[in-house]
Amino acid sequence: MTQTQSPETSRSPEFRLVQVALGGLRQELFHDAFAYRPLPRMDVNSGPTRFLPERIRGYAGLLPHAVVAFAALIVFMVGLARYSGAIGPIGLVSALAPALIVLLTLVRPVLSFWASLGTTPFIGYLSGFLSGWPWAANSFAAHLVVLAVVAARTRPRTAVWMWVGTAGYAIFAETFLGMGGGTDAIPMLFVAALVLLTVTVFQVRRQATREVTAQQTATAQERSKRTLLEERTTIARELHDVVAHHMSVVAIQAEAAPYRVENPPPELEQAFLTIRENAVAALTELRRILGVVRAEDYEAPEAPQPTLADLDALVGNVREAGLDVEKTVTGAVRELPQGVELSAYRIVQEALSNVLRHAPGAAAKVEVSYVLGGLGLRVANGPARGLVKPSPGAGHGITGMRERVTMLGGEMTAEATDDGGYEVTAFVPVSREDIREGAGQ
């Protein structure tokens, strides 16, 4: 039984290669050849233009348009230079048409290429073959400008097809329209190849720079999201003990409450039983969710979570590491909810760690303010001193501190100071009910 092959599979590789090549030619130079694509403004927020004054910078975006207009003026002047005396209508047309084609690249780039090729023999005839064939002097300059502008505004392979089209026209003009004498086809093809190669190299480099920038931006955003998720996971793990403690206390108190009342009514026993069951269920669900966000290598801490009472030990450890730290506490010291105490301790801990990494040898100040309605924190340091170089960081510390403050409904700032140091300030609101709750823990 014989199998019939489709026309696509029976064609030779050479035929398919030609088909692909012609398809690329059609897509680059024939598809939407009349499309209206105005030249966009230049980006003035990068490069040397970003240093210009604001009022001048707005006009700097039109620099590519001005360059094309100036090139069109040069082409027009080259066309006029062939006429020593008065110029007639034919001379004006032969001088003006190439200049207008150059201006056409501002709005319809592909069409300007075909217009440049299509008008070249007519401009040559009108010029009386005085300045070369098949390109007159102004047509020669105009076509090079058109090739450069269109190549800069399209894809790199368009430059290849434009050079092929130019070579095809040159061969056709020499073979069928030649009038004898010299020719400028070879100089045109050589100079056009140099121009297109230069523009294409710059275009490929610019495209690669844009892709690298976009990739770096996407990577930075992805890294920021991943850092945020990691910090939230860490906070969730640390606060698990705090929440689990409260839920355990609720369950134990609900179980013991009926025994503190003599002959409690069945309704009361059932109510406390329901409270205990809900507390146990919530605790079980909390542990299950924590198991989802817990890392594989995570080990639950054996010691209790730190509080503000442990700041003295933290400051002592940092001093042993070589950091000169001064701690100040203002206001009436009182016990706060465990979540607030833990987050405040972690914020000070991370801020001091940042000083050790980024400002070795600097002096630091830690201020803890118990104010009405909340808790204020301030960690400030001076500029780095000594021979130890700062260690680069990924920015996780600031993200973690900001996430903790946001979780508690507070506000935080982290910015450089005028003396070259750095300052982290945070305020965590604490209501009176939260203070009473913290005092009863």
NUMAR-609242 format. One record per residue (C-alpha): residue in one letter; chain; y, x, z. Coordinates in Angstrom, 1 decimal. Last residue first. Example, Ala and Ser with C-alpha at 12.3 -4.5 7.8 and 13.67 -1.06 7.14 Angstrom:
[site "S", "A", [-1.1, 13.7, 7.1]]
[site "A", "A", [-4.5, 12.3, 7.8]]
END
This chain:
[site "Q", "A", [37.2, -0.7, 79.9]]
[site "G", "A", [39.7, -2.8, 81.9]]
[site "A", "A", [42.7, -0.5, 81.3]]
[site "G", "A", [42.1, -0.7, 77.6]]
[site "E", "A", [42.0, -4.5, 77.6]]
[site "R", "A", [45.2, -4.5, 79.7]]
[site "I", "A", [46.8, -2.2, 77.1]]
[site "D", "A", [45.6, -4.3, 74.2]]
[site "E", "A", [47.0, -7.4, 75.7]]
[site "R", "A", [50.3, -5.6, 76.2]]
[site "S", "A", [50.4, -4.7, 72.5]]
[site "V", "A", [49.9, -1.3, 71.1]]
[site "P", "A", [51.7, -0.2, 67.9]]
[site "V", "A", [50.7, 3.3, 66.6]]
[site "F", "A", [53.6, 5.6, 65.6]]
[site "A", "A", [53.0, 8.7, 63.6]]
[site "T", "A", [54.9, 11.9, 62.9]]
[site "V", "A", [53.6, 15.0, 61.1]]
[site "E", "A", [56.0, 17.9, 60.6]]
[site "Y", "A", [55.9, 21.0, 58.4]]
[site "G", "A", [57.7, 24.3, 58.4]]
[site "G", "A", [60.1, 25.9, 55.9]]
[site "D", "A", [63.2, 25.6, 58.1]]
[site "D", "A", [64.3, 22.4, 56.5]]
[site "T", "A", [61.1, 20.6, 57.3]]
[site "A", "A", [58.2, 19.7, 55.0]]
[site "E", "A", [56.8, 16.2, 55.1]]
[site "A", "A", [54.1, 14.0, 56.7]]
[site "T", "A", [55.2, 10.5, 57.8]]
[site "M", "A", [53.1, 7.8, 59.5]]
[site "E", "A", [53.4, 4.2, 60.4]]
[site "G", "A", [51.1, 1.9, 62.4]]
[site "G", "A", [48.8, -1.1, 61.8]]
[site "L", "A", [45.8, 0.5, 63.4]]
[site "M", "A", [43.9, 1.0, 60.1]]
[site "T", "A", [47.1, 2.4, 58.6]]
[site "V", "A", [47.3, 5.1, 61.3]]
[site "R", "A", [43.7, 6.1, 60.7]]
[site "E", "A", [44.1, 6.1, 56.9]]
[site "R", "A", [47.2, 8.3, 57.2]]
[site "M", "A", [45.4, 10.8, 59.3]]
[site "G", "A", [42.4, 10.9, 56.9]]
[site "T", "A", [44.6, 11.3, 53.8]]
[site "I", "A", [46.7, 14.0, 55.5]]
[site "G", "A", [43.5, 15.9, 56.3]]
[site "H", "A", [41.8, 15.5, 53.0]]
[site "G", "A", [44.5, 17.3, 51.1]]
[site "A", "A", [42.0, 19.7, 49.3]]
[site "G", "A", [43.1, 22.8, 51.2]]
[site "P", "A", [44.2, 26.3, 50.3]]
[site "S", "A", [44.1, 28.9, 53.1]]
[site "P", "A", [47.4, 30.5, 54.1]]
[site "K", "A", [47.6, 34.3, 53.9]]
[site "V", "A", [47.3, 36.3, 57.1]]
[site "L", "A", [49.9, 39.0, 57.3]]
[site "G", "A", [52.2, 37.5, 59.8]]
[site "R", "A", [54.3, 34.3, 59.9]]
[site "A", "A", [53.9, 30.9, 58.4]]
[site "P", "A", [56.9, 28.6, 58.7]]
[site "G", "A", [57.5, 26.5, 61.8]]
[site "N", "A", [55.3, 23.8, 63.2]]
[site "A", "A", [55.6, 20.1, 64.1]]
[site "V", "A", [53.1, 17.6, 65.6]]
[site "R", "A", [54.6, 14.3, 66.6]]
[site "L", "A", [52.8, 11.3, 68.1]]
[site "G", "A", [54.2, 8.0, 69.3]]
[site "L", "A", [52.2, 5.3, 71.1]]
[site "G", "A", [53.0, 1.6, 71.2]]
[site "G", "A", [55.1, -1.3, 72.4]]
[site "L", "A", [57.3, 0.4, 74.9]]
[site "V", "A", [56.8, 4.1, 74.6]]
[site "Y", "A", [54.1, 6.5, 75.6]]
[site "S", "A", [55.2, 9.6, 73.7]]
[site "V", "A", [52.8, 12.5, 72.8]]
[site "E", "A", [54.6, 15.6, 71.5]]
[site "V", "A", [52.7, 18.5, 70.1]]
[site "K", "A", [54.7, 21.6, 69.1]]
[site "A", "A", [53.5, 24.4, 66.9]]
[site "A", "A", [54.3, 28.1, 66.5]]
[site "A", "A", [53.5, 29.8, 63.2]]
[site "G", "A", [51.1, 32.7, 62.9]]
[site "P", "A", [49.0, 31.1, 60.2]]
[site "A", "A", [50.8, 28.2, 58.4]]
[site "H", "A", [48.4, 26.5, 56.0]]
[site "R", "A", [45.0, 26.8, 57.7]]
[site "L", "A", [45.9, 27.0, 61.4]]
[site "V", "A", [48.7, 24.4, 61.0]]
[site "N", "A", [46.3, 22.1, 59.1]]
[site "S", "A", [43.9, 22.4, 62.1]]
[site "L", "A", [46.7, 21.4, 64.4]]
[site "A", "A", [47.4, 18.3, 62.3]]
[site "E", "A", [43.7, 17.4, 62.2]]
[site "Q", "A", [43.3, 17.6, 66.0]]
[site "V", "A", [46.5, 15.6, 66.6]]
[site "I", "A", [45.4, 12.9, 64.3]]
[site "R", "A", [41.8, 12.9, 65.7]]
[site "Y", "A", [43.2, 12.5, 69.3]]
[site "A", "A", [45.4, 9.6, 68.2]]
[site "S", "A", [42.5, 7.9, 66.4]]
[site "L", "A", [40.2, 8.2, 69.5]]
[site "E", "A", [42.8, 6.9, 71.9]]
[site "V", "A", [43.8, 4.0, 69.7]]
[site "G", "A", [40.1, 3.0, 69.2]]
[site "Q", "A", [39.4, 3.4, 72.9]]
[site "P", "A", [42.2, 1.0, 73.9]]
[site "L", "A", [45.0, 2.6, 75.8]]
[site "E", "A", [45.1, 4.0, 79.4]]
[site "R", "A", [48.5, 4.7, 80.7]]
[site "V", "A", [50.9, 7.7, 80.8]]
[site "A", "A", [54.4, 6.5, 81.6]]
[site "G", "A", [56.8, 8.1, 79.1]]
[site "T", "A", [56.8, 11.7, 77.7]]
[site "V", "A", [54.0, 14.2, 77.1]]
[site "T", "A", [54.8, 17.6, 75.8]]
[site "K", "A", [52.4, 20.2, 74.4]]
[site "E", "A", [53.4, 23.7, 73.2]]
[site "V", "A", [51.0, 25.5, 70.9]]
[site "D", "A", [51.0, 29.2, 69.9]]
[site "L", "A", [48.0, 29.4, 67.5]]
[site "G", "A", [45.6, 32.4, 67.9]]
[site "A", "A", [42.2, 30.7, 67.9]]
[site "E", "A", [42.3, 30.8, 71.7]]
[site "R", "A", [45.4, 28.7, 71.5]]
[site "V", "A", [43.6, 26.1, 69.4]]
[site "N", "A", [40.8, 25.9, 72.0]]
[site "G", "A", [43.4, 25.4, 74.8]]
[site "V", "A", [45.2, 22.7, 72.8]]
[site "L", "A", [41.9, 20.8, 72.3]]
[site "A", "A", [41.0, 21.1, 76.1]]
[site "D", "A", [44.5, 19.7, 77.0]]
[site "L", "A", [44.1, 17.0, 74.4]]
[site "D", "A", [40.9, 15.6, 76.1]]
[site "A", "A", [42.8, 12.9, 78.1]]
[site "L", "A", [44.0, 11.6, 74.7]]
[site "T", "A", [40.4, 10.5, 74.0]]
[site "P", "A", [37.2, 12.1, 72.7]]
[site "Q", "A", [34.1, 10.1, 71.7]]
[site "P", "A", [31.4, 10.4, 74.3]]
[site "A", "A", [28.9, 13.2, 74.0]]
[site "E", "A", [25.6, 12.9, 72.1]]
[site "P", "A", [27.1, 12.5, 68.7]]
[site "A", "A", [25.0, 10.6, 66.2]]
[site "E", "A", [23.6, 12.8, 63.5]]
[site "Y", "A", [24.6, 12.5, 59.9]]
[site "D", "A", [22.6, 14.4, 57.3]]
[site "E", "A", [21.8, 11.4, 55.2]]
[site "A", "A", [25.4, 10.1, 55.4]]
[site "R", "A", [26.1, 6.9, 57.3]]
[site "V", "A", [27.6, 4.1, 55.2]]
[site "V", "A", [24.5, 2.0, 54.9]]
[site "G", "A", [23.2, 2.7, 58.4]]
[site "L", "A", [26.6, 1.7, 59.8]]
[site "I", "A", [26.1, -1.7, 58.2]]
[site "R", "A", [22.7, -2.1, 60.0]]
[site "R", "A", [24.2, -1.0, 63.3]]
[site "L", "A", [27.0, -3.6, 63.0]]
[site "E", "A", [24.5, -6.3, 62.1]]
[site "T", "A", [22.4, -5.5, 65.2]]
[site "L", "A", [25.6, -5.6, 67.4]]
[site "A", "A", [26.7, -8.9, 65.8]]
[site "A", "A", [23.2, -10.4, 66.5]]
[site "V", "A", [23.3, -9.1, 70.1]]
[site "A", "A", [26.7, -10.6, 70.6]]
[site "N", "A", [25.7, -13.9, 69.0]]
[site "E", "A", [22.6, -14.1, 71.2]]
[site "R", "A", [24.6, -13.3, 74.3]]
[site "I", "A", [27.2, -16.0, 73.6]]
[site "T", "A", [24.5, -18.6, 72.8]]
[site "L", "A", [22.8, -17.8, 76.2]]
[site "F", "A", [26.1, -18.1, 77.9]]
[site "A", "A", [26.6, -21.6, 76.4]]
[site "Q", "A", [23.0, -22.6, 77.2]]
[site "E", "A", [23.4, -21.6, 80.8]]
[site "L", "A", [26.7, -23.5, 81.0]]
[site "E", "A", [25.1, -26.6, 79.5]]
[site "P", "A", [22.1, -26.4, 81.8]]
[site "P", "A", [24.4, -26.6, 84.9]]
[site "P", "A", [24.6, -23.6, 87.1]]
[site "N", "A", [22.7, -23.9, 90.4]]
[site "E", "A", [24.6, -21.3, 92.3]]
[site "V", "A", [26.8, -19.3, 90.0]]
[site "R", "A", [26.5, -15.5, 89.7]]
[site "Y", "A", [23.1, -15.8, 88.0]]
[site "P", "A", [24.6, -17.6, 85.0]]
[site "A", "A", [27.0, -14.7, 84.3]]
[site "A", "A", [24.3, -12.0, 84.0]]
[site "E", "A", [23.3, -12.6, 80.4]]
[site "A", "A", [26.8, -13.2, 79.2]]
[site "Q", "A", [28.0, -10.1, 81.0]]
[site "I", "A", [25.3, -8.0, 79.4]]
[site "A", "A", [25.9, -9.3, 75.9]]
[site "V", "A", [29.7, -8.9, 76.2]]
[site "V", "A", [29.3, -5.4, 77.5]]
[site "S", "A", [27.0, -4.5, 74.6]]
[site "M", "A", [29.6, -5.9, 72.1]]
[site "H", "A", [32.3, -3.8, 73.7]]
[site "H", "A", [30.2, -0.6, 73.6]]
[site "A", "A", [29.2, -1.2, 70.0]]
[site "V", "A", [32.8, -1.5, 69.0]]
[site "V", "A", [33.7, 1.9, 70.6]]
[site "D", "A", [30.5, 3.6, 69.4]]
[site "H", "A", [31.0, 2.4, 65.9]]
[site "L", "A", [34.6, 3.7, 65.9]]
[site "E", "A", [33.4, 7.2, 65.0]]
[site "R", "A", [31.1, 6.0, 62.2]]
[site "A", "A", [33.7, 3.7, 60.7]]
[site "I", "A", [36.3, 6.5, 60.8]]
[site "T", "A", [34.0, 8.9, 59.0]]
[site "T", "A", [33.3, 6.2, 56.4]]
[site "R", "A", [37.0, 5.6, 55.9]]
[site "E", "A", [37.5, 9.3, 55.4]]
[site "E", "A", [34.8, 9.6, 52.9]]
[site "L", "A", [36.1, 6.5, 51.0]]
[site "L", "A", [39.6, 8.0, 50.9]]
[site "T", "A", [38.3, 11.3, 49.7]]
[site "R", "A", [36.3, 9.7, 47.0]]
[site "K", "A", [39.3, 7.7, 45.8]]
[site "S", "A", [41.5, 10.9, 45.8]]
[site "R", "A", [38.8, 12.8, 43.9]]
[site "E", "A", [38.6, 10.0, 41.4]]
[site "Q", "A", [42.4, 10.1, 41.0]]
[site "A", "A", [42.4, 13.8, 40.7]]
[site "T", "A", [39.6, 13.7, 38.1]]
[site "A", "A", [41.4, 11.1, 36.1]]
[site "T", "A", [44.6, 13.1, 36.2]]
[site "Q", "A", [42.7, 16.3, 35.3]]
[site "Q", "A", [41.0, 14.5, 32.4]]
[site "A", "A", [44.3, 13.1, 31.1]]
[site "T", "A", [45.9, 16.6, 31.3]]
[site "V", "A", [42.9, 18.2, 29.6]]
[site "E", "A", [43.1, 15.5, 26.9]]
[site "R", "A", [46.9, 16.0, 26.4]]
[site "T", "A", [46.5, 19.7, 26.3]]
[site "A", "A", [43.7, 19.4, 23.7]]
[site "Q", "A", [45.9, 17.1, 21.6]]
[site "R", "A", [48.8, 19.6, 21.8]]
[site "R", "A", [46.5, 22.5, 20.8]]
[site "V", "A", [45.1, 20.5, 17.9]]
[site "Q", "A", [48.6, 19.7, 16.8]]
[site "F", "A", [49.8, 23.2, 17.1]]
[site "V", "A", [46.8, 24.5, 15.0]]
[site "T", "A", [47.3, 21.6, 12.5]]
[site "V", "A", [51.0, 22.5, 12.0]]
[site "T", "A", [50.2, 26.1, 11.4]]
[site "L", "A", [47.4, 25.4, 9.0]]
[site "L", "A", [49.4, 22.8, 7.1]]
[site "V", "A", [52.3, 25.2, 6.6]]
[site "L", "A", [50.1, 28.1, 5.6]]
[site "A", "A", [48.1, 25.9, 3.2]]
[site "A", "A", [51.3, 24.5, 1.7]]
[site "V", "A", [52.6, 28.0, 1.2]]
[site "F", "A", [49.5, 29.0, -0.8]]
[site "L", "A", [49.2, 25.7, -2.7]]
[site "M", "A", [52.9, 25.7, -3.6]]
[site "P", "A", [52.8, 29.4, -4.7]]
[site "I", "A", [49.8, 28.7, -6.9]]
[site "A", "A", [51.3, 25.6, -8.5]]
[site "D", "A", [54.7, 27.3, -9.3]]
[site "T", "A", [54.0, 27.7, -13.0]]
[site "G", "A", [55.5, 29.9, -15.7]]
[site "G", "A", [55.8, 29.0, -19.4]]
[site "G", "A", [54.0, 26.3, -21.2]]
[site "M", "A", [54.8, 22.6, -21.0]]
[site "G", "A", [52.0, 21.5, -18.8]]
[site "L", "A", [51.3, 17.8, -18.4]]
[site "F", "A", [47.6, 17.6, -19.1]]
[site "T", "A", [46.1, 20.7, -17.6]]
[site "E", "A", [48.9, 22.1, -15.5]]
[site "A", "A", [49.8, 18.7, -14.1]]
[site "F", "A", [46.2, 17.7, -13.4]]
[site "I", "A", [45.5, 21.0, -11.7]]
[site "A", "A", [48.6, 20.7, -9.5]]
[site "Y", "A", [47.8, 17.1, -8.8]]
[site "G", "A", [44.3, 18.0, -7.6]]
[site "A", "A", [45.7, 20.8, -5.4]]
[site "T", "A", [48.2, 18.4, -3.8]]
[site "G", "A", [45.4, 15.9, -3.1]]
[site "V", "A", [43.2, 18.6, -1.6]]
[site "W", "A", [46.1, 19.8, 0.6]]
[site "M", "A", [46.7, 16.2, 1.7]]
[site "W", "A", [43.0, 15.8, 2.4]]
[site "V", "A", [43.0, 18.9, 4.6]]
[site "A", "A", [46.1, 17.8, 6.5]]
[site "T", "A", [44.5, 14.4, 7.1]]
[site "R", "A", [41.7, 16.2, 8.9]]
[site "P", "A", [44.1, 17.1, 11.7]]
[site "R", "A", [45.0, 13.5, 12.6]]
[site "T", "A", [48.4, 12.1, 11.8]]
[site "R", "A", [52.1, 12.6, 12.8]]
[site "A", "A", [52.2, 16.4, 12.7]]
[site "A", "A", [50.4, 16.4, 9.3]]
[site "V", "A", [52.8, 13.9, 8.0]]
[site "V", "A", [55.8, 16.0, 9.1]]
[site "A", "A", [54.4, 19.3, 7.7]]
[site "L", "A", [53.3, 17.8, 4.4]]
[site "V", "A", [56.5, 16.0, 3.9]]
[site "V", "A", [58.5, 19.2, 4.6]]
[site "L", "A", [56.4, 21.1, 2.0]]
[site "H", "A", [56.9, 18.3, -0.5]]
[site "A", "A", [60.6, 18.3, -0.1]]
[site "A", "A", [60.9, 22.0, -0.6]]
[site "F", "A", [59.0, 22.0, -3.8]]
[site "S", "A", [60.7, 18.8, -4.9]]
[site "N", "A", [64.1, 20.5, -4.4]]
[site "A", "A", [63.0, 23.5, -6.5]]
[site "A", "A", [61.3, 21.5, -9.2]]
[site "W", "A", [57.6, 21.2, -8.9]]
[site "P", "A", [55.2, 21.1, -11.9]]
[site "W", "A", [56.8, 23.3, -13.1]]
[site "G", "A", [59.7, 25.5, -12.1]]
[site "S", "A", [63.5, 25.5, -11.7]]
[site "L", "A", [64.9, 24.8, -15.1]]
[site "F", "A", [62.1, 22.5, -16.2]]
[site "G", "A", [64.7, 20.0, -17.5]]
[site "S", "A", [65.6, 18.7, -14.0]]
[site "L", "A", [64.8, 15.2, -15.1]]
[site "Y", "A", [61.4, 16.3, -16.3]]
[site "G", "A", [60.6, 18.0, -13.0]]
[site "I", "A", [61.9, 15.1, -11.0]]
[site "F", "A", [59.6, 12.8, -13.0]]
[site "P", "A", [56.7, 15.1, -12.5]]
[site "T", "A", [57.3, 15.2, -8.6]]
[site "T", "A", [57.9, 11.5, -8.2]]
[site "G", "A", [54.3, 10.5, -7.6]]
[site "L", "A", [53.4, 13.5, -5.4]]
[site "S", "A", [56.3, 12.9, -3.1]]
[site "A", "A", [55.8, 9.1, -3.1]]
[site "W", "A", [52.1, 9.6, -2.2]]
[site "F", "A", [53.1, 11.8, 0.8]]
[site "S", "A", [55.9, 9.4, 1.8]]
[site "L", "A", [53.4, 6.5, 1.9]]
[site "V", "A", [51.4, 8.4, 4.5]]
[site "P", "A", [54.4, 8.9, 6.7]]
[site "R", "A", [56.0, 5.4, 6.6]]
[site "V", "A", [58.9, 5.2, 9.2]]
[site "L", "A", [60.3, 8.8, 9.8]]
[site "T", "A", [58.4, 10.2, 6.8]]
[site "L", "A", [60.7, 8.1, 4.5]]
[site "L", "A", [63.5, 10.5, 5.3]]
[site "V", "A", [61.7, 13.2, 3.3]]
[site "I", "A", [61.3, 10.8, 0.5]]
[site "L", "A", [65.0, 10.1, 0.6]]
[site "A", "A", [65.7, 13.8, 0.1]]
[site "P", "A", [63.3, 14.0, -2.8]]
[site "A", "A", [65.1, 11.1, -4.5]]
[site "L", "A", [68.7, 12.3, -4.0]]
[site "A", "A", [68.7, 15.4, -6.2]]
[site "S", "A", [66.9, 14.0, -9.2]]
[site "V", "A", [68.8, 10.7, -8.8]]
[site "L", "A", [72.2, 12.6, -8.7]]
[site "G", "A", [71.2, 14.6, -11.7]]
[site "I", "A", [70.4, 11.5, -13.7]]
[site "P", "A", [73.6, 9.8, -12.6]]
[site "G", "A", [75.7, 12.8, -13.7]]
[site "I", "A", [76.7, 15.9, -11.8]]
[site "A", "A", [79.9, 17.8, -12.7]]
[site "G", "A", [79.5, 21.5, -13.1]]
[site "S", "A", [77.2, 24.1, -11.7]]
[site "Y", "A", [74.2, 21.8, -11.3]]
[site "R", "A", [71.1, 23.4, -9.9]]
[site "A", "A", [72.7, 23.6, -6.4]]
[site "L", "A", [72.7, 19.8, -6.1]]
[site "G", "A", [68.9, 19.7, -5.7]]
[site "V", "A", [69.0, 22.4, -3.0]]
[site "M", "A", [71.7, 20.5, -1.2]]
[site "F", "A", [69.5, 17.4, -1.2]]
[site "V", "A", [66.6, 19.3, 0.2]]
[site "I", "A", [68.8, 20.8, 2.9]]
[site "L", "A", [70.0, 17.3, 3.8]]
[site "A", "A", [66.5, 16.0, 4.1]]
[site "A", "A", [65.6, 19.0, 6.4]]
[site "F", "A", [68.6, 18.0, 8.6]]
[site "A", "A", [67.3, 14.4, 8.7]]
[site "V", "A", [63.8, 15.6, 9.7]]
[site "V", "A", [65.3, 17.8, 12.5]]
[site "A", "A", [67.5, 15.0, 13.7]]
[site "H", "A", [64.6, 12.6, 14.0]]
[site "P", "A", [62.6, 15.2, 15.9]]
[site "L", "A", [65.6, 15.7, 18.3]]
[site "L", "A", [66.0, 12.0, 19.0]]
[site "G", "A", [64.6, 12.4, 22.6]]
[site "A", "A", [67.4, 14.8, 23.3]]
[site "Y", "A", [69.8, 11.9, 23.2]]
[site "G", "A", [68.6, 10.5, 26.5]]
[site "R", "A", [68.6, 14.0, 28.0]]
[site "I", "A", [72.3, 14.4, 27.4]]
[site "R", "A", [73.3, 11.8, 30.0]]
[site "E", "A", [70.7, 12.9, 32.5]]
[site "P", "A", [71.7, 16.6, 32.3]]
[site "L", "A", [69.2, 18.9, 30.7]]
[site "F", "A", [66.5, 20.6, 32.8]]
[site "R", "A", [63.8, 18.2, 31.6]]
[site "T", "A", [64.5, 19.2, 28.0]]
[site "P", "A", [62.8, 22.6, 28.6]]
[site "G", "A", [59.4, 21.1, 28.7]]
[site "S", "A", [58.5, 17.8, 30.2]]
[site "N", "A", [60.5, 14.6, 31.0]]
[site "V", "A", [62.2, 14.6, 27.5]]
[site "D", "A", [59.2, 13.2, 25.7]]
[site "M", "A", [60.3, 13.0, 22.1]]
[site "R", "A", [61.1, 9.6, 20.7]]
[site "P", "A", [58.6, 7.8, 18.5]]
[site "L", "A", [58.6, 8.2, 14.6]]
[site "P", "A", [58.4, 4.7, 13.2]]
[site "R", "A", [54.9, 3.6, 11.9]]
[site "Y", "A", [55.2, 0.9, 9.3]]
[site "A", "A", [51.9, 0.9, 7.4]]
[site "F", "A", [52.1, 1.3, 3.6]]
[site "A", "A", [49.1, 3.7, 3.5]]
[site "D", "A", [47.2, 1.4, 5.7]]
[site "H", "A", [43.8, 2.8, 4.5]]
[site "F", "A", [44.5, 5.0, 1.5]]
[site "L", "A", [45.3, 8.5, 2.8]]
[site "E", "A", [43.1, 8.9, 6.0]]
[site "Q", "A", [40.5, 6.2, 5.6]]
[site "R", "A", [40.0, 6.6, 1.9]]
[site "L", "A", [39.7, 10.4, 2.2]]
[site "G", "A", [37.2, 10.1, 5.0]]
[site "G", "A", [35.1, 7.7, 3.0]]
[site "L", "A", [35.3, 10.1, 0.0]]
[site "A", "A", [33.9, 12.8, 2.2]]
[site "V", "A", [31.2, 10.6, 3.7]]
[site "Q", "A", [30.1, 9.5, 0.2]]
[site "V", "A", [30.1, 13.1, -1.0]]
[site "L", "A", [27.9, 14.1, 1.8]]
[site "R", "A", [25.6, 11.1, 1.2]]
[site "F", "A", [25.3, 12.1, -2.4]]
[site "E", "A", [24.4, 15.7, -1.5]]
[site "P", "A", [21.8, 14.5, 1.0]]
[site "S", "A", [20.1, 12.6, -1.8]]
[site "R", "A", [19.8, 8.8, -1.9]]
[site "S", "A", [16.5, 7.2, -1.2]]
[site "T", "A", [17.3, 6.3, 2.5]]
[site "E", "A", [20.4, 4.3, 1.7]]
[site "P", "A", [18.9, 2.6, -1.4]]
[site "S", "A", [16.1, 1.3, 0.8]]
[site "Q", "A", [12.6, 2.7, 0.4]]
[site "T", "A", [9.7, 0.7, -0.7]]
[site "Q", "A", [6.4, 1.4, 0.9]]
[site "T", "A", [3.3, 1.6, -1.1]]
[site "M", "A", [0.0, 0.0, 0.0]]
END
